[in-house]
Amino acid sequence: MHLSEKTLEVEEIYNGKILRLTKETALLEDGTTAMREIVHHTGGVCILPLTDQEEVLFVRQFRYPFKTALMEIPAGKRETGEDPRTCGIRELKEEVGARAKEVISLGCVYPTVAYDTEIIYMFLARGLDFSGQKLDEGEFLDVVKIPLEEAYRMVMNNELPDAKTQIAVLKTYQMIRKERDGKETP
């Protein structure tokens, strides 16, 4: 039982449109118990649209929990059982009005491992073709083009605080550098 916990009791506190919250009693490896609050989320997808000129298409939108507009790459919530790639392709079309010839997996990230089950799948979209946004009802955003080099600098200077955006920009920057240089970089 080393480095594991056994669930003894689960109490549902809230079940909403986006998430479910439970309070759980866990048996620890030393025989004691602890209370855990868990946010259950179906997960999401983010997709970094990269133009042929190596510009990243960001979306700037108001994020209510922080009471400010933030710059992010296109992203959205997965429906239960939805294929992550399909979700990413849908979000790319909805938020920036693009289709991609190439969609490359950048892996996934667990953004808040202490209390949230959310997994965010990350993708890079290249070979973009534009045909118009299809925003969801009540969705308002601006599309902003920023050169990848500048986006990398913004991440390093903490000007893009969104975690999924930071990780996708850093992975894409490294991938492009590797392609350009034709060699491995640490």
N, C-alpha and C positions, 0 to 999 in steps of 0.2 A: 504494500500500500504506500510505499515511499513515493513522494511527490504526486500524490493523488488525493482526492476527496470523494466521499460517497454521499450522494443526495439522500437525505432522510425524509424530508417533507418539502412540499411545494405549495405555496399559496399565491394565487393570481391576484394581483393588486389592481391592474388596469389592462384593458384590451381595446386598443384604438385602431385607427385606420393605418397608421405607419408602424406602430410598435406595440409590444405587449410587455408588461412589467410583472416580474414575480419576485416574491420574497422566499428564499429557500434556506433550509437548515442543512448544513453539511457536516459530516463526520470527518474530522481531521486525522492525520496519521498517528497522532499521540493519544487518540481516544476522546479528545474534547470535541465540542461542537462549535460552529460559527454560523452567523447569519450572513447570507449573501443576497444582494439585490441584483437582479439580472434584467437587462433590457434585451428583449428578443426582437430581432430585426431580420427581414428577409434578405438584406444585403443590397448592394448596389454595384454600379459600374461607372467608370469614368473612361473617357476616350480623348486622347490628345490629338487634335487635328493639326497636321503639319503640311503646309503648302509646299509647292515645288521650290519656292524661294526660301525655305527653312524658316517660315513664320508660323508661330503657334496661334491658333484661334482660341482666344479665351472668351468666357462669358462673364460679364459683370452683372451681378444681381444682388438684391437686398436679401440679407440673411437675418431673419427675425430674432433668433436667439442672441445675436451679437449687436442688433440694432444698427447695422451698417451694411453698405454695399461691399461685396467682396469679389475679387477676381479669381475665377476658377476655370478649370477645363470643363467641357460639357460632361454632365453626369446625371444619373437618375437611379431610382429605386427599382430593383428587380421584382417582378411578380413571382409568387411562389412557384418554384420549379422552372422558371424561365432560363433559357440558355444565356449566359453572360454576354457572349459575342453578339447575339441577336439584340439584346438590350442595348449594348453599346452602339450598334448600327442605328437603332431607333433613336437614341438620344442625339447622335451626330446629326441626323436628319432634322429632328425637332428643333434643336437649339441653335445650330449654325446653318442649317439648310444645305448640308453636304452629304454626298455619297462618296465612298472611298473604294479605290481599286484594290487597295491592300490594307488589311486590318491585322495587326501584329499584337500578340499577347505580350504584356509587360509584367505578367504575374498578378499576384493579389496581395492585399494588405489587410491586416486586422487592426483597424484604427484605434480601438479602445479595449484592450484585452482584459482589463480588470473587471468589467461589469457589462459588456455589450457583446452580443453574438454576431454583430455585423461583419461581413467580409466584403471588401470592395475589389472587384476585378478591374484591372487596368489594361487599356489598349492604346496602341498608336495607330492612327489612320493616315495613310498617304495616298497620293494620286487622287486628289479631291476634285469632285465635280459638283457645281452648285446649282440648286434649283429652287431655293426658297425655304424659309423656316416654316415649321408647323408647331408652334408653341402650344403647350397645354393651356387649358382655360385657367386664367388667373396667374399665368407665368409671364413675367416681364423681365427682359434682360437686354443688354447691349453686347454685341460681338466686337471684340477688340483684337487686332493683329499685333503681335509683338515678335520680333526676331528671336529665334531660339537662343542665341548667345545672350541677348538682353534678358530673356526669361530666366536663364541660368543665373545670371548676375542678380536678378531680383530675388530668386530663391536664396542665394547665398547671403544676401543683405536683409533677409527676413521681411521682404516686401510682399510676399505671397504666403500668407499664414496657413492656407488650407493644406492639410497633410497630404491628401491624395494628389493634389496638384503638384506639390513639391516633389513627391516621389516620382510621379510620371515624368515631370520635366527633367529631373536628374537622370533617370534611366534612359530617356530619349536622347538627352545631350550626350551621354556616354556612348550610346549605340551609334549615333551619328559620327561622333569623333572616331570611333573604332572603324566605321565604314570608310571615312575620309582618309584616315591615316593608314588603313590597311594593316593595323597591328593591334595587339592586346594592350589595354591600358589598365592600371590597377584600380 
